[in-house]
Amino acid sequence: MCGIVGYIGDKQATDILLDGLSKLEYRGYDSAGVAVNEDGRLQVEKKKGRLAVLAGLLEAEPVKGCAGIGHTRWATHGAPSDENSHPHTSMAGDIAVVHNGIIENFQKLRDLLGSKGYAFSSQTDTEVVAHLVDYHYKGDLMQAVQEALRQLEGSYALAIVSAKHPGEIIAARKDSPLVLGIGEGENFIASDIPAILAYTRNIYFMEDREVARVTRDSIDIFDEYGLAVSRDVYHVEWDVESAEKGGYPHFMLKEIHEEPKALRDTLSPRLKEGRIQLPELGLDEMAAKALSRITIVACGTAYHAGLVGKYAIEKTLGIPVEVDIASEYRYRDPIIRKDDMFIVISQSGETADTLAALRMARQSGAKVLAITNVVGSTVSREADAVMYTWAGPEIAVASTKAYTTQLLCLMMMLLELGRLRGDIDSAAYTEMVGELGQIPGKVAEIIEREETIKKYAHRHYAMQDTYFLGRNLDNAVGMEGSLKLKEISYIHSEAFAAGELKHGPIALIEDGTLVVVLATQEDLYEKTASNIKEVKARGATVMAICPADAGLVSGLSDEVITIPKTIALFMPMLSVIPTQLFAYYCSVERGFDVDKPRNLAKSVTVE
């Protein structure tokens, strides 16, 4: 969620730290700061607000030095302020720390350190780390960090510098991502690859409970027992330009326009000789036929993708599917069976609650399949099998192309299971594979007609409330459409199963209320039409998202967004596109920062 960058070499560190932090702004933050080592003296500058505030300060009063660490903070302990910003330092100011994650026993450590004379200047959990390292320091920074880590409970990605050790940075990781960039005569630390991609493509991924000593000429990684660890170099194939706007006004619009390509890239390597081939699942016919239950665990947008998967899998394969919100799953004493298929979905592969559910499942003996967009992420490394969504970097906080490629992965998995189990006959399988291949082009058709959606957004952007209605698969998509609208335009929005309307929610409908109706399931057109009549009788304005043949629905609606037709199970990959564009243009009309909505972060790496 927060961002970390570290640099050590022969260049001015501040320029590289600021540039790296700018690449991590998409993660969401409320303050920024740097600590730079200059001739055995630490210089720390940090400010509440956007990175530009810090950059302006450093331009007016340059901080020089060739080794340093930087941070963008998203508040967990203590309100956004200069004092609570990172880096945090020891009382003498000769040790500085930046931290992602949460130190769960920070109050206990704070009390302990306070009893030994340490004074605190912030309300953060992170400051205890700086004082704890100082407490254990006896001349060896690495040893002091290792001693401190033994007392920490919770999650952390840490970068630590000391005025007494100007030639090294110490990095440590537990449950929060951290990568090490390999250069020539310089090396890097970052919480995410884009921060350092302009400088190196060669990366070491740190694993849990590892500590690294980084100098300008070497990177040494050690396990929690202090034993040296050998690590393969990962070479990043994608380039910096893929993480830039490419002429679009916002990353979100760029990423919506990239959805056809993202879908093709995710499908093409797995569509061979008229068949979906998923060797990554590691399933054979016997294992597929023995499958009696599937559990899907995820958060936010990924959870909504899981709901679509549930409807589709149960309808087609007859396998019970349980979908859980990851933040609730681990606290309800779930029943985990070893022979279940356990699926976790996470765009970043670093979502803390999803990761906790994954670990709980593995500890119970279940085999875990991960669907994620980030190669080398923690989820991808800890799962038994991985299905990558080849969506490319997603920078906007509001997820778009990650969602549609997650749906595609679930549909491909459905087809493979159906083929292996014999639940889908050969004719239906051939038809479904053919239709799946047409999805990217049909998404492109919808995007080409975005002016209509833009017009509707201009008409409705000032509304206070809006409601999404749908049945079955359409209800699941409505939940995602509602989330998009509220998270970037701040319009109050809710999604309801259309059949539940008369059980309470209809009381919210009054003159002028916008109701977005998703109607893509032909066998439910009549039922959905009845719900449209109910809300219109109370004065609602109805915007329908439906295929051209849904005359019963479109004829009753005030506004219609027409989408191409495909088989019912695949309609969610099409019907969600108008909801993404509508949310985007409403946010633009309201003058908000589309890519960085308030209070949100791209990768939620704390609980």
C-alpha positions as CSV (number, residue, x, y, z in Angstrom):
1,M,0.0,0.0,0.0
2,C,2.8,2.4,1.0
3,G,5.8,2.8,-1.3
4,I,9.5,2.2,-0.6
5,V,12.5,3.1,-2.7
6,G,16.2,2.7,-1.8
7,Y,19.4,3.6,-3.7
8,I,23.1,3.2,-3.1
9,G,25.7,4.0,-5.8
10,D,27.6,6.9,-7.2
11,K,24.7,9.1,-8.3
12,Q,22.7,11.7,-6.2
13,A,20.2,9.5,-4.3
14,T,17.5,12.2,-3.9
15,D,16.8,12.4,-7.7
16,I,16.4,8.6,-8.0
17,L,14.3,8.3,-4.8
18,L,11.9,11.0,-5.9
19,D,11.6,9.4,-9.4
20,G,11.1,6.0,-7.9
21,L,8.4,7.2,-5.5
22,S,6.6,9.0,-8.4
23,K,6.2,5.6,-10.0
24,L,4.5,4.3,-6.9
25,E,2.0,7.1,-6.5
26,Y,-0.7,4.8,-7.8
27,R,-0.5,2.9,-4.6
28,G,-2.2,5.7,-2.7
29,Y,-0.5,7.8,0.0
30,D,-0.8,10.8,2.3
31,S,2.8,11.9,2.9
32,A,6.3,11.3,1.6
33,G,9.9,11.5,2.8
34,V,13.5,10.7,2.2
35,A,16.6,10.0,4.4
36,V,20.0,10.5,2.6
37,N,23.4,9.6,3.9
38,E,26.0,12.3,3.4
39,D,29.5,12.0,4.8
40,G,28.3,10.1,7.9
41,R,25.3,12.3,8.5
42,L,21.7,11.5,7.9
43,Q,19.5,14.2,6.3
44,V,15.8,13.5,6.7
45,E,13.1,15.5,4.9
46,K,9.4,14.5,5.0
47,K,6.1,16.3,4.4
48,K,2.4,15.6,4.6
49,G,0.7,15.7,1.2
50,R,1.6,14.9,-2.3
51,L,5.1,13.9,-3.5
52,A,5.2,17.3,-5.3
53,V,5.3,19.0,-1.9
54,L,8.4,17.1,-0.9
55,A,10.0,17.6,-4.3
56,G,9.5,21.4,-4.0
57,L,11.1,21.4,-0.6
58,L,14.1,19.4,-1.8
59,E,14.4,21.7,-4.8
60,A,14.6,24.7,-2.6
61,E,16.9,23.0,-0.1
62,P,18.8,20.2,-1.9
63,V,19.8,17.1,0.1
64,K,23.0,15.6,-1.3
65,G,24.4,12.1,-0.9
66,C,24.7,8.8,-2.8
67,A,22.8,6.5,-0.5
68,G,19.3,6.9,0.8
69,I,15.8,5.6,1.3
70,G,12.4,7.1,0.4
71,H,8.8,6.4,1.3
72,T,5.2,7.3,0.5
73,R,2.9,6.6,3.5
74,W,-0.7,5.6,3.7
75,A,-1.8,6.1,7.3
76,T,-2.5,3.1,9.5
77,H,-1.2,4.4,12.9
78,G,-1.6,8.2,13.5
79,A,-3.2,10.7,11.3
80,P,-1.4,12.1,8.2
81,S,1.1,14.7,9.4
82,D,4.7,15.7,9.0
83,E,5.6,14.0,12.3
84,N,3.9,10.7,11.3
85,S,5.5,10.6,7.9
86,H,8.4,8.3,7.1
87,P,11.4,8.0,7.5
88,H,11.4,7.7,11.2
89,T,14.7,8.0,13.1
90,S,16.4,7.1,16.4
91,M,16.6,9.7,19.1
92,A,20.1,10.7,17.9
93,G,19.0,10.9,14.3
94,D,21.7,8.5,13.2
95,I,19.3,5.6,12.2
96,A,16.4,6.0,9.8
97,V,13.7,3.5,8.9
98,V,11.0,3.3,6.2
99,H,8.3,0.6,6.7
100,N,5.3,-0.9,4.9
101,G,3.0,-3.1,6.9
102,I,1.8,-3.1,10.5
103,I,3.8,-3.9,13.7
104,E,1.1,-5.6,15.8
105,N,3.0,-5.5,19.1
106,F,4.1,-1.9,18.7
107,Q,2.4,-0.7,21.9
108,K,4.2,-3.3,24.0
109,L,7.5,-2.4,22.4
110,R,6.8,1.3,22.8
111,D,6.2,0.8,26.5
112,L,9.4,-1.3,26.8
113,L,11.5,1.3,25.0
114,G,9.9,4.1,26.9
115,S,11.0,2.5,30.2
116,K,14.5,2.5,28.9
117,G,14.5,6.2,28.2
118,Y,13.4,6.4,24.6
119,A,11.1,9.3,23.7
120,F,8.7,9.1,20.8
121,S,7.8,11.9,18.4
122,S,5.1,10.2,16.4
123,Q,2.0,8.1,16.8
124,T,3.2,5.5,14.4
125,D,4.0,1.8,14.9
126,T,7.1,2.3,12.7
127,E,9.0,4.6,15.1
128,V,9.5,1.6,17.5
129,V,11.6,-0.1,14.8
130,A,14.1,2.8,14.6
131,H,14.5,2.9,18.4
132,L,14.6,-0.9,18.7
133,V,17.5,-1.1,16.1
134,D,19.3,1.7,18.1
135,Y,18.7,-0.2,21.3
136,H,20.4,-3.4,19.9
137,Y,23.2,-1.5,18.0
138,K,26.7,-2.6,19.2
139,G,28.6,-1.6,16.1
140,D,27.1,-4.0,13.5
141,L,24.0,-2.6,11.8
142,M,23.0,-5.9,10.3
143,Q,23.2,-7.7,13.6
144,A,21.2,-4.9,15.3
145,V,18.4,-5.2,12.7
146,Q,18.3,-9.0,13.0
147,E,18.0,-8.7,16.8
148,A,15.2,-6.1,16.4
149,L,13.3,-8.3,13.9
150,R,13.1,-11.1,16.4
151,Q,11.0,-8.9,18.6
152,L,8.6,-7.7,15.9
153,E,5.2,-9.2,15.4
154,G,3.1,-8.4,12.4
155,S,4.0,-7.5,8.8
156,Y,6.9,-5.5,7.4
157,A,8.9,-4.4,4.5
158,L,11.8,-2.4,5.9
159,A,14.7,-0.3,4.6
160,I,17.2,1.0,7.2
161,V,20.1,3.3,6.9
162,S,22.6,4.5,9.5
163,A,25.0,7.5,9.6
164,K,27.6,5.1,11.0
165,H,27.3,2.8,8.0
166,P,27.2,5.1,4.9
167,G,28.1,2.3,2.6
168,E,25.1,0.0,3.2
169,I,21.3,-0.2,3.4
170,I,19.6,-3.1,5.3
171,A,16.4,-4.5,3.9
172,A,14.0,-6.9,5.6
173,R,10.7,-8.5,4.6
174,K,7.8,-10.3,6.2
175,D,4.4,-10.5,4.6
176,S,4.9,-7.2,2.7
177,P,6.6,-7.2,-0.8
178,L,10.1,-6.0,-1.3
179,V,12.4,-6.4,-4.3
180,L,16.1,-5.7,-4.8
181,G,17.3,-4.2,-8.0
182,I,20.7,-5.2,-9.4
183,G,22.8,-2.5,-11.2
184,E,26.4,-1.9,-12.1
185,G,28.2,0.1,-9.4
186,E,24.8,0.8,-7.9
187,N,21.9,-1.2,-6.4
188,F,18.2,-0.6,-5.5
189,I,15.4,-1.5,-3.1
190,A,11.7,-1.1,-3.9
191,S,8.3,-2.3,-2.8
192,D,7.3,-2.7,-6.4
193,I,9.2,-3.1,-9.7
194,P,8.0,0.0,-11.5
195,A,9.9,2.2,-9.0
196,I,13.3,1.0,-10.3
197,L,12.5,-0.2,-13.8
198,A,14.1,2.9,-15.4
199,Y,17.4,1.9,-13.8
200,T,17.5,-1.9,-13.9
201,R,15.6,-4.9,-15.2
202,N,17.4,-7.5,-13.0
203,I,15.6,-8.2,-9.8
204,Y,15.9,-10.3,-6.7
205,F,12.6,-11.1,-4.9
206,M,12.9,-11.2,-1.2
207,E,11.1,-14.0,0.7
208,D,9.5,-13.8,4.1
209,R,11.8,-13.3,7.1
210,E,14.8,-12.6,4.9
211,V,17.3,-9.8,5.5
212,A,19.6,-8.2,2.9
213,R,22.7,-6.1,3.1
214,V,22.8,-3.8,0.0
215,T,26.0,-1.9,-1.0
216,R,26.9,-0.3,-4.2
217,D,28.7,-3.4,-5.4
218,S,26.9,-6.3,-3.8
219,I,23.6,-7.6,-2.5
220,D,23.8,-10.3,0.2
221,I,20.6,-12.0,1.3
222,F,20.3,-14.0,4.6
223,D,17.5,-16.1,6.1
224,E,16.1,-15.5,9.6
225,Y,18.9,-17.6,11.1
226,G,21.6,-15.5,9.4
227,L,22.5,-18.1,6.8
228,A,23.4,-16.8,3.3
229,V,20.7,-17.4,0.7
230,S,21.2,-18.0,-3.0
231,R,18.6,-16.4,-5.3
232,D,18.0,-16.5,-9.0
233,V,17.9,-13.2,-10.9
234,Y,14.5,-12.3,-12.4
235,H,14.7,-10.3,-15.6
236,V,11.8,-7.9,-16.2
237,E,10.4,-8.1,-19.8
238,W,7.9,-5.2,-19.7
239,D,9.1,-1.7,-20.2
240,V,8.7,1.7,-18.5
241,E,6.4,3.0,-21.3
242,S,3.8,0.4,-20.5
243,A,3.4,2.1,-17.1
244,E,2.9,5.6,-18.6
245,K,-0.3,7.1,-19.9
246,G,0.5,6.9,-23.6
247,G,-1.5,10.1,-24.5
248,Y,-4.6,9.3,-22.4
249,P,-5.7,11.8,-19.8
250,H,-5.8,9.2,-17.1
251,F,-4.4,5.7,-16.5
252,M,-7.9,4.4,-15.9
253,L,-9.1,5.3,-19.4
254,K,-5.9,3.9,-20.9
255,E,-6.4,0.7,-19.1
256,I,-10.1,0.4,-20.2
257,H,-8.9,0.8,-23.8
258,E,-6.3,-1.8,-23.2
259,E,-8.8,-4.4,-22.2
260,P,-9.2,-6.0,-25.6
261,K,-5.4,-6.5,-25.8
262,A,-5.2,-7.7,-22.2
263,L,-7.9,-10.3,-22.9
264,R,-6.1,-11.5,-26.1
265,D,-2.8,-11.7,-24.3
266,T,-4.4,-13.8,-21.5
267,L,-6.3,-16.1,-23.9
268,S,-3.9,-16.6,-26.8
269,P,-1.2,-18.6,-25.0
270,R,-3.9,-21.0,-23.7
271,L,-6.0,-21.4,-26.9
272,K,-4.3,-24.0,-29.0
273,E,-5.8,-26.3,-31.7
274,G,-9.3,-25.3,-30.8
275,R,-8.8,-26.2,-27.2
276,I,-8.2,-24.4,-23.9
277,Q,-5.0,-25.7,-22.5
278,L,-4.2,-25.0,-18.8
279,P,-1.2,-27.1,-17.8
280,E,-0.7,-24.7,-14.9
281,L,-3.8,-26.2,-13.2
282,G,-2.0,-29.6,-12.9
283,L,-5.4,-31.4,-13.2
284,D,-6.0,-34.7,-14.9
285,E,-9.4,-36.3,-15.6
286,M,-9.4,-38.3,-12.4
287,A,-8.7,-35.2,-10.2
288,A,-11.3,-33.2,-12.1
289,K,-14.0,-35.8,-11.7
290,A,-13.2,-36.2,-8.0
291,L,-13.7,-32.5,-7.4
292,S,-16.7,-32.0,-5.1
293,R,-16.3,-28.3,-4.0
294,I,-14.5,-25.1,-4.9
295,T,-13.8,-22.3,-2.6
296,I,-12.9,-18.8,-4.0
297,V,-11.5,-16.2,-1.6
298,A,-10.7,-12.6,-2.6
299,C,-11.3,-8.9,-1.8
300,G,-13.1,-6.1,-3.6
301,T,-13.1,-6.3,-7.3
302,A,-11.5,-9.7,-7.3
303,Y,-14.2,-10.9,-5.0
304,H,-16.8,-9.7,-7.5
305,A,-15.0,-11.7,-10.2
306,G,-15.3,-14.7,-7.9
307,L,-19.1,-14.3,-7.6
308,V,-19.3,-14.4,-11.4
309,G,-17.2,-17.6,-11.3
310,K,-19.6,-19.1,-8.8
311,Y,-22.7,-18.6,-10.9
312,A,-21.0,-19.9,-14.0
313,I,-19.3,-22.9,-12.5
314,E,-22.4,-24.1,-10.5
315,K,-24.7,-23.6,-13.5
316,T,-22.4,-25.4,-15.9
317,L,-20.6,-28.0,-13.9
318,G,-22.9,-28.6,-10.9
319,I,-20.0,-28.2,-8.5
320,P,-20.8,-26.3,-5.3
321,V,-18.8,-23.0,-5.1
322,E,-18.3,-21.0,-2.0
323,V,-17.1,-17.4,-2.4
324,D,-15.7,-15.6,0.6
325,I,-14.5,-12.1,1.3
326,A,-10.9,-12.7,2.4
327,S,-11.0,-10.3,5.3
328,E,-13.9,-12.3,6.8
329,Y,-12.8,-15.8,5.8
330,R,-10.0,-16.4,8.3
331,Y,-12.1,-15.2,11.3
332,R,-15.1,-17.5,10.8
333,D,-13.4,-20.8,11.4
334,P,-14.0,-22.1,7.8
335,I,-14.2,-25.7,7.0
336,I,-11.3,-26.4,4.7
337,R,-11.2,-29.8,3.0
338,K,-8.0,-31.2,1.5
339,D,-9.7,-32.4,-1.6
340,D,-11.3,-29.1,-2.4
341,M,-10.1,-26.7,-5.1
342,F,-9.1,-23.5,-3.2
343,I,-8.8,-20.4,-5.4
344,V,-7.4,-17.0,-4.4
345,I,-7.7,-14.0,-6.7
346,S,-5.6,-10.9,-6.3
347,Q,-4.6,-8.4,-8.9
348,S,-1.4,-7.4,-7.1
349,G,-0.7,-10.7,-5.6
350,E,0.1,-8.9,-2.3
351,T,-3.4,-8.4,-0.8
352,A,-2.8,-9.1,2.9
353,D,-6.2,-10.7,3.7
354,T,-6.1,-12.9,0.7
355,L,-2.6,-13.9,1.5
356,A,-3.7,-14.8,5.0
357,A,-6.5,-17.0,3.6
358,L,-4.1,-18.7,1.3
359,R,-1.8,-19.6,4.1
360,M,-4.6,-20.8,6.2
361,A,-5.7,-23.1,3.4
362,R,-2.2,-24.5,2.9
363,Q,-1.8,-25.1,6.6
364,S,-5.0,-27.1,6.4
365,G,-3.6,-29.2,3.6
366,A,-5.6,-27.8,0.7
367,K,-4.0,-27.2,-2.7
368,V,-4.2,-23.5,-3.7
369,L,-4.6,-22.0,-7.1
370,A,-3.8,-18.3,-7.5
371,I,-5.2,-16.0,-10.1
372,T,-3.0,-12.9,-10.2
373,N,-1.5,-10.3,-12.5
374,V,1.9,-10.0,-11.0
375,V,4.7,-12.4,-11.7
376,G,6.8,-13.1,-8.7
377,S,4.2,-11.7,-6.2
378,T,3.9,-13.3,-2.8
379,V,0.6,-15.0,-3.8
380,S,2.1,-16.4,-6.9
381,R,5.1,-17.8,-5.0
382,E,3.2,-19.3,-2.2
383,A,0.3,-20.9,-4.2
384,D,0.6,-24.5,-5.4
385,A,-0.4,-23.4,-8.9
386,V,-0.8,-20.0,-10.6
387,M,-2.9,-18.7,-13.5
388,Y,-1.5,-15.4,-14.6
389,T,-3.8,-12.7,-16.0
390,W,-1.5,-11.2,-18.7
391,A,-3.1,-7.7,-18.3
392,G,0.2,-5.8,-18.0
393,P,0.8,-3.1,-15.3
394,E,-2.4,-1.7,-13.9
395,I,-1.7,1.7,-12.5
396,A,-5.1,3.3,-11.7
397,V,-6.4,2.4,-8.3
398,A,-9.7,1.4,-9.7
399,S,-9.2,-2.0,-11.3
400,T,-10.6,-2.5,-14.8
401,K,-8.5,-4.8,-17.1
402,A,-7.5,-6.9,-14.1
403,Y,-11.2,-7.7,-13.5
404,T,-12.0,-8.7,-17.0
405,T,-8.9,-10.9,-17.3
406,Q,-9.8,-12.5,-14.0
407,L,-13.2,-13.4,-15.4
408,L,-11.5,-14.8,-18.5
409,C,-9.3,-17.0,-16.4
410,L,-12.3,-18.3,-14.5
411,M,-14.1,-19.1,-17.8
412,M,-11.1,-20.9,-19.2
413,M,-10.9,-22.9,-16.0
414,L,-14.6,-23.7,-16.3
415,L,-14.1,-25.0,-19.8
416,E,-11.1,-27.1,-18.9
417,L,-12.9,-28.7,-15.9
418,G,-16.0,-29.2,-18.0
419,R,-14.0,-31.0,-20.7
420,L,-12.1,-33.2,-18.2
421,R,-15.3,-34.1,-16.3
422,G,-17.4,-34.6,-19.4
423,D,-19.9,-32.0,-18.1
424,I,-19.7,-30.1,-21.4
425,D,-20.2,-32.1,-24.6
426,S,-17.9,-31.7,-27.6
427,A,-20.3,-29.5,-29.6
428,A,-21.0,-27.1,-26.7
429,Y,-17.3,-27.0,-25.9
430,T,-16.4,-26.1,-29.5
431,E,-19.1,-23.3,-29.5
432,M,-17.9,-21.9,-26.1
433,V,-14.2,-21.9,-27.1
434,G,-15.1,-20.1,-30.3
435,E,-17.2,-17.5,-28.5
436,L,-14.4,-17.0,-26.0
437,G,-12.1,-16.1,-28.8
438,Q,-14.5,-13.4,-29.9
439,I,-14.7,-11.6,-26.6
440,P,-11.7,-9.3,-27.1
441,G,-13.2,-8.0,-30.4
442,K,-16.6,-7.5,-28.8
443,V,-15.1,-5.5,-25.9
444,A,-13.4,-3.3,-28.5
445,E,-16.9,-2.7,-30.1
446,I,-18.3,-1.4,-26.8
447,I,-15.3,0.9,-26.2
448,E,-15.7,2.3,-29.8
449,R,-19.2,3.5,-28.7
450,E,-18.1,5.2,-25.5
451,E,-19.4,8.6,-26.6
452,T,-22.9,7.4,-25.7
453,I,-21.8,6.5,-22.3
454,K,-20.0,9.8,-21.9
455,K,-23.2,11.6,-22.8
456,Y,-25.1,9.7,-20.1
457,A,-22.4,10.5,-17.6
458,H,-22.7,14.2,-18.4
459,R,-26.4,13.9,-17.8
460,H,-26.2,12.1,-14.4
461,Y,-22.9,13.1,-12.8
462,A,-24.5,15.4,-10.3
463,M,-26.7,12.7,-8.8
464,Q,-26.5,11.8,-5.1
465,D,-27.5,8.2,-5.3
466,T,-27.7,5.4,-7.9
467,Y,-28.6,1.8,-7.7
468,F,-27.6,-1.2,-9.8
469,L,-30.1,-4.0,-10.4
470,G,-29.6,-7.4,-12.0
471,R,-30.3,-11.1,-11.6
472,N,-27.9,-14.0,-11.3
473,L,-24.7,-13.1,-13.3
474,D,-26.0,-9.6,-13.8
475,N,-26.3,-9.1,-10.1
476,A,-22.6,-10.0,-9.7
477,V,-21.6,-7.5,-12.4
478,G,-23.9,-4.9,-10.8
479,M,-21.9,-5.1,-7.6
480,E,-18.7,-4.4,-9.5
481,G,-20.3,-1.5,-11.4
482,S,-21.6,0.0,-8.2
483,L,-18.1,-0.3,-6.6
484,K,-16.5,1.5,-9.5
485,L,-18.9,4.4,-9.4
486,K,-18.6,5.0,-5.7
487,E,-14.8,4.5,-5.5
488,I,-13.9,7.1,-8.1
489,S,-16.9,9.5,-8.3
490,Y,-17.9,9.4,-4.6
491,I,-21.5,9.0,-5.6
492,H,-23.4,6.9,-3.1
493,S,-24.2,3.6,-5.0
494,E,-25.5,0.2,-4.1
495,A,-26.2,-3.0,-6.0
496,F,-29.2,-5.2,-5.3
497,A,-30.4,-8.5,-6.6
498,A,-33.4,-7.3,-8.6
499,G,-35.7,-9.9,-7.0
500,E,-34.9,-8.4,-3.6
501,L,-36.0,-5.0,-4.6
502,K,-39.5,-5.3,-3.0
503,H,-38.0,-6.6,0.2
504,G,-36.8,-3.2,1.4
505,P,-34.5,-1.4,-1.1
506,I,-37.5,0.0,-3.2
507,A,-38.1,2.4,-0.3
508,L,-35.0,4.3,-1.5
509,I,-36.4,5.0,-5.0
510,E,-37.8,8.5,-5.5
511,D,-38.3,10.9,-8.4
512,G,-35.2,11.2,-10.5
513,T,-33.2,8.3,-8.8
514,L,-30.9,6.7,-11.4
515,V,-31.3,2.9,-11.6
516,V,-28.8,1.0,-13.8
517,V,-30.3,-2.3,-14.9
518,L,-28.1,-5.0,-16.2
519,A,-30.1,-7.5,-18.4
520,T,-27.9,-9.9,-20.3
521,Q,-29.6,-13.3,-19.4
522,E,-32.3,-14.0,-21.9
523,D,-34.2,-16.3,-19.7
524,L,-34.5,-13.5,-17.1
525,Y,-35.7,-10.6,-19.4
526,E,-39.3,-10.9,-18.3
527,K,-38.5,-10.9,-14.6
528,T,-36.1,-8.0,-15.0
529,A,-38.7,-6.1,-17.0
530,S,-41.1,-6.4,-14.0
531,N,-38.4,-4.8,-11.8
532,I,-38.0,-1.9,-14.2
533,K,-41.7,-1.3,-14.1
534,E,-41.6,-1.2,-10.3
535,V,-38.9,1.4,-10.0
536,K,-40.3,3.6,-12.8
537,A,-43.6,3.6,-11.0
538,R,-41.7,5.3,-8.2
539,G,-40.2,7.9,-10.5
540,A,-36.8,6.3,-11.2
541,T,-34.8,7.0,-14.4
542,V,-33.7,3.7,-15.8
543,M,-30.4,3.1,-17.7
544,A,-30.3,-0.4,-19.2
545,I,-27.2,-2.3,-20.2
546,C,-28.3,-5.1,-22.5
547,P,-28.0,-6.8,-25.9
548,A,-29.9,-5.4,-28.9
549,D,-32.4,-8.3,-28.8
550,A,-33.5,-7.4,-25.2
551,G,-36.5,-5.5,-26.6
552,L,-38.6,-6.1,-23.5
553,V,-36.0,-4.4,-21.3
554,S,-34.8,-1.6,-23.6
555,G,-38.4,-0.6,-24.5
556,L,-39.1,0.1,-20.9
557,S,-35.9,2.0,-20.2
558,D,-35.2,5.7,-20.5
559,E,-31.6,5.2,-21.7
560,V,-30.0,2.1,-23.3
561,I,-26.4,1.0,-23.7
562,T,-26.4,-1.8,-26.2
563,I,-23.7,-4.5,-26.0
564,P,-22.9,-7.3,-28.4
565,K,-24.3,-10.7,-27.8
566,T,-22.4,-13.8,-26.7
567,I,-23.3,-16.9,-24.7
568,A,-24.9,-16.1,-21.4
569,L,-21.9,-17.2,-19.2
570,F,-19.5,-14.8,-21.0
571,M,-21.8,-11.7,-20.9
572,P,-20.2,-10.3,-17.7
573,M,-16.9,-9.7,-19.6
574,L,-18.9,-7.4,-21.9
575,S,-21.6,-5.9,-19.6
576,V,-19.0,-4.6,-17.1
577,I,-17.3,-2.3,-19.7
578,P,-20.1,0.3,-19.9
579,T,-20.1,0.4,-16.0
580,Q,-16.4,1.1,-16.0
581,L,-16.7,3.9,-18.6
582,F,-19.7,5.4,-16.9
583,A,-17.9,5.6,-13.6
584,Y,-14.8,7.1,-15.3
585,Y,-16.7,9.8,-17.1
586,C,-18.8,10.7,-14.0
587,S,-15.6,11.2,-12.0
588,V,-14.1,13.3,-14.8
589,E,-17.3,15.5,-14.9
590,R,-17.1,15.9,-11.1
591,G,-13.5,17.1,-11.4
592,F,-11.9,14.3,-9.2
593,D,-8.5,12.7,-9.5
594,V,-9.6,9.5,-11.3
595,D,-6.4,7.5,-10.9
596,K,-6.0,8.3,-7.2
597,P,-9.3,8.3,-5.4
598,R,-9.4,9.5,-1.9
599,N,-8.7,7.1,1.0
600,L,-7.9,4.2,-1.4
601,A,-4.8,2.4,-2.4
602,K,-4.0,0.0,-5.3
603,S,-2.4,-2.8,-3.3
604,V,-3.9,-3.3,0.1
605,T,-1.0,-4.9,2.0
606,V,-2.3,-4.4,5.5
607,E,-5.4,-5.9,7.1
